[in-house]
Amino acid sequence: MGPGEQPGFNAVMLDERRFYPQVRRQKEDIRMADEIRTYEVERQPNHKLLLGVGIAGLVLALGSLGWNYGLQHQLQDAVTAKGQENDKLQAELDQTNARLKATSETLGQSVGMTQKQLEDRAQTILAAQQAQTAQTARLERAQAATSKQVSAVSSDVSSVKTDVGGVKTDVANTKSDLANTQQQLQRVMGDAGVMSGEIATNHDQLEMLKHKGDRNYAEFTLQKGSKPTLLANVTLQLKKTDTKHSKFTMNVSSDDKLIEKKDKNLDEPVQFYTGKNPVLYELVVNSISKNSVSGYLSTPKNIQ
């Protein structure tokens, strides 16, 4: 290409191809910068909107304050009016009381009494009523005390009657018991073939026999397997018991002789003779348990 000649189409195209990547990057950078600015502008707060909201809130606050102030003023006026109304009512009440007092004094004077006299008369009547009430109360207490004493005396008399009746009943029961006990005493043939005197089958009957005084009676309790027991001038030793059939076996030692009383029955007179001048002894067992028996020994009156 010579001097002063314009570059041709091919040369221009060649230059554009050479610088096209740089131009393209610049355009891309410019586009991205525009988008960033647009985004930042959109993200920024709308100051005008915020200002409007603030002003509206302030207006509402001022309106509420004004309404409260007006309401307070109205309440104050109502309180003041009520106070004035109360003062007016109090004044009217005072006037009414004054008129009533004047009317009372006038009425008292019309019947020949002053207000002071009326009050004194009322106090006198009140004192008389109180004295009457006190007297009535004392009379009622005295009557109650008298009634209580009369009731106590009546109760004591009833108790004495009851005690006397109880004593009579006890005496009658005792007589009846003695009669029954006397009837229950039996005469039984002993194991030695001798008709026994009256025998006792329990402690009460034995006491009855003791009081009669015909013979001596000594109670005993023997344990099976124990050593011989001395009673009066004989010794007794329990050998065996049979609670099922109410039987027992016992050894009796008298005058250096050993006598076995075998398979004897409950309440059966067990008889034996002892002494230089032989006299009849009797023993009766009234109770039998697995390992013991209880009863009494009967001896003639002259044997200690």
C-alpha positions in Angstrom: 0.0 0.0 0.0 1.4 3.3 -0.9 1.7 6.5 1.0 -1.6 8.4 1.3 -3.7 5.4 0.5 -6.6 4.3 2.7 -6.4 0.8 4.1 -8.5 -1.6 2.3 -11.4 -3.7 3.5 -9.1 -6.6 4.2 -6.8 -4.5 6.3 -9.6 -3.2 8.4 -11.0 -6.7 9.0 -7.5 -7.8 9.9 -7.2 -5.1 12.6 -10.7 -5.9 14.0 -9.8 -9.6 14.3 -6.6 -8.6 16.0 -8.3 -6.5 18.6 -11.7 -8.3 18.8 -11.0 -10.2 22.0 -9.9 -7.1 23.9 -12.9 -5.1 22.7 -15.2 -8.0 23.6 -13.8 -8.2 27.1 -14.2 -4.4 27.6 -17.8 -4.6 26.5 -18.5 -7.5 28.9 -16.8 -5.5 31.7 -18.9 -2.5 31.0 -22.1 -4.6 30.9 -21.3 -6.2 34.3 -20.5 -2.8 35.8 -23.9 -1.5 34.7 -25.7 -4.5 36.2 -23.9 -4.0 39.5 -24.8 -0.3 39.6 -28.4 -1.2 38.8 -28.5 -3.9 41.6 -27.0 -1.5 44.1 -29.5 1.2 43.2 -32.4 -1.3 43.7 -31.0 -2.5 47.0 -30.7 1.0 48.5 -33.6 1.9 50.8 -36.3 4.2 49.6 -35.6 7.2 51.9 -38.8 8.9 50.8 -40.9 6.0 51.8 -39.2 5.8 55.2 -39.7 9.5 55.7 -43.4 9.2 54.9 -43.9 6.3 57.4 -42.1 8.3 60.1 -44.2 11.3 59.5 -47.4 9.2 59.6 -46.3 7.6 62.9 -45.6 11.1 64.4 -49.0 12.3 63.4 -50.7 9.3 65.0 -48.7 9.8 68.2 -49.6 13.5 68.4 -53.3 12.6 67.8 -53.2 9.9 70.5 -51.6 12.4 72.9 -54.2 15.0 72.1 -57.0 12.4 72.6 -55.6 11.3 76.0 -55.3 14.9 77.1 -58.9 15.6 76.2 -60.1 12.5 78.0 -58.1 13.4 81.1 -59.7 16.9 81.0 -63.1 15.4 80.7 -62.5 13.1 83.6 -61.2 16.0 85.7 -64.3 17.9 84.9 -66.5 14.9 85.9 -64.7 14.5 89.2 -65.0 18.2 89.9 -68.7 18.1 89.1 -69.2 15.0 91.4 -67.4 16.7 94.2 -69.6 19.7 93.9 -72.7 17.5 93.9 -71.5 15.8 97.0 -70.8 19.1 98.7 -74.3 20.1 97.8 -75.8 16.9 99.2 -73.8 17.3 102.4 -75.0 20.8 102.9 -78.6 19.6 102.4 -78.1 16.8 104.9 -76.7 19.2 107.5 -79.7 21.4 107.0 -82.0 18.5 107.5 -80.2 17.4 110.7 -80.5 20.9 112.0 -84.2 21.0 111.3 -84.7 17.6 113.0 -82.8 18.7 116.1 -84.8 21.9 116.3 -88.0 19.9 115.9 -87.0 17.5 118.6 -86.1 20.3 121.0 -89.4 22.0 120.3 -91.3 18.7 120.9 -89.5 18.2 124.2 -90.3 21.7 125.3 -93.9 21.2 124.3 -94.2 18.3 126.8 -92.3 20.1 129.5 -88.9 18.3 128.9 -85.7 19.5 127.5 -83.5 17.4 125.2 -81.2 16.8 128.2 -84.1 15.5 130.2 -85.1 13.2 127.4 -81.6 11.8 127.2 -81.5 11.3 131.0 -84.8 9.5 131.0 -83.7 7.2 128.2 -80.5 6.4 130.1 -82.6 5.7 133.3 -84.9 3.3 131.3 -81.8 1.6 129.7 -80.2 1.1 133.1 -83.4 -0.3 134.6 -83.7 -2.8 131.6 -80.0 -3.8 132.1 -80.6 -4.4 135.8 -83.7 -6.4 135.1 -81.8 -8.5 132.5 -79.0 -9.2 135.0 -81.5 -10.2 137.7 -83.2 -12.5 135.3 -79.9 -14.1 134.3 -78.9 -14.6 138.0 -82.3 -16.2 138.7 -81.9 -18.5 135.7 -78.4 -19.6 136.8 -79.7 -20.2 140.3 -82.5 -22.3 139.0 -80.1 -24.3 136.7 -77.8 -24.9 139.7 -80.7 -26.1 141.8 -82.0 -28.4 139.1 -78.5 -29.8 138.7 -78.2 -30.5 142.4 -81.7 -32.1 142.4 -80.6 -34.2 139.4 -77.4 -35.2 141.2 -79.3 -36.2 144.3 -81.8 -38.2 142.2 -78.9 -39.9 140.4 -77.3 -40.8 143.7 -80.6 -42.2 145.1 -81.0 -44.2 141.9 -77.4 -45.5 142.2 -78.0 -46.5 145.8 -81.2 -48.3 144.7 -79.2 -50.0 141.9 -76.4 -51.0 144.3 -78.9 -52.5 146.8 -80.6 -54.3 144.0 -77.3 -55.5 142.7 -76.3 -56.8 146.2 -79.6 -58.6 146.5 -79.0 -60.1 143.1 -75.5 -61.1 144.1 -76.7 -62.7 147.3 -79.4 -64.6 145.4 -76.9 -65.7 142.8 -74.5 -66.9 145.5 -77.2 -68.9 147.2 -78.2 -70.3 143.9 -74.6 -71.2 143.1 -74.1 -72.9 146.5 -77.3 -74.8 146.0 -76.2 -75.9 142.5 -72.8 -76.8 143.8 -74.3 -78.8 146.6 -76.5 -80.7 144.2 -73.5 -81.4 141.9 -71.6 -83.1 144.8 -71.8 -86.8 144.3 -71.3 -90.0 146.2 -69.4 -92.5 144.1 -68.1 -96.0 144.7 -64.3 -95.9 144.9 -61.9 -98.3 143.1 -61.4 -100.1 146.4 -65.1 -101.0 146.5 -65.9 -98.5 149.3 -68.7 -96.0 148.9 -66.9 -92.7 148.8 -68.0 -89.5 150.5 -69.0 -86.6 148.4 -66.5 -85.9 145.7 -65.7 -82.6 144.0 -65.2 -82.4 140.2 -63.9 -78.8 140.2 -62.4 -76.2 142.4 -65.7 -74.6 143.5 -67.0 -77.9 144.7 -63.8 -78.7 146.5 -64.1 -75.4 148.4 -67.6 -76.4 149.4 -66.2 -79.7 150.8 -63.5 -77.8 152.7 -66.2 -75.6 154.3 -68.2 -78.6 155.4 -65.2 -79.7 157.5 -65.8 -83.4 157.3 -62.3 -84.3 156.0 -59.0 -82.7 155.1 -58.4 -81.8 151.5 -55.0 -81.0 149.8 -54.8 -80.0 146.1 -52.0 -81.2 143.8 -50.6 -81.0 140.3 -48.3 -83.7 139.1 -46.0 -83.6 136.1 -45.2 -86.8 134.1 -41.6 -87.9 134.6 -41.1 -85.8 137.8 -39.8 -87.1 141.1 -42.4 -88.4 143.6 -44.4 -85.6 145.4 -44.9 -85.8 149.2 -48.5 -85.0 150.1 -49.7 -85.5 153.8 -47.8 -88.8 154.7 -47.8 -90.4 151.2 -46.0 -89.7 148.0 -47.6 -89.5 144.5 -45.9 -90.0 141.1 -47.6 -89.6 137.7 -46.5 -92.3 135.3 -48.8 -92.0 132.2 -51.7 -90.0 130.8 -54.3 -90.8 128.1 -56.1 -87.6 127.2 -58.2 -89.3 124.5 -59.8 -91.7 127.0 -59.4 -89.4 130.1 -57.3 -92.0 131.9 -54.1 -91.8 134.0 -51.7 -94.2 135.8 -50.1 -93.2 139.1 -47.8 -94.7 141.8 -48.8 -94.2 145.4 -46.2 -94.9 148.1 -47.6 -95.4 151.7 -46.2 -97.3 154.7 -43.1 -98.3 152.6 -45.3 -99.9 150.0 -45.7 -98.9 146.4 -49.2 -99.2 144.9 -49.8 -98.7 141.2 -53.1 -97.2 140.3 -53.4 -98.0 136.6 -55.8 -96.6 134.0 -57.9 -94.7 136.4 -60.6 -92.4 135.1 -61.2 -88.7 135.5 -63.2 -87.9 138.7 -62.9 -91.5 139.9 -62.2 -91.9 143.6 -58.9 -93.7 143.9 -58.8 -95.3 147.3 -56.1 -96.9 149.5 -55.5 -97.5 153.2 -52.5 -96.3 155.2 -51.3 -96.0 158.8 -50.9 -98.3 161.8 -54.6 -98.2 162.3 -55.5 -98.2 158.6 -57.7 -95.4 157.5 -59.1 -94.7 154.0 -57.4 -92.1 151.8 -58.9 -91.0 148.5 -57.5 -89.0 145.6 -59.5 -87.6 142.7 -58.1 -86.3 139.5 -60.3 -83.5 138.0 -58.0 -82.5 135.0 -55.9 -84.4 132.6 -53.5 -83.0 130.0 -50.8 -84.5 127.9 -48.0 -84.3 130.6 -49.8 -83.5 133.8 -52.9 -84.1 136.1 -54.5 -82.0 138.8 -56.8 -83.0 141.6 -57.0 -83.3 145.4 -56.2 -85.8 148.2 -58.8 -86.4 150.8 -57.8 -87.7 154.3 -59.6 -88.3 157.5 -60.1 -85.3 159.8 -57.6 -86.5 162.5 -54.7 -86.9 160.0 -52.5 -83.9 159.7 
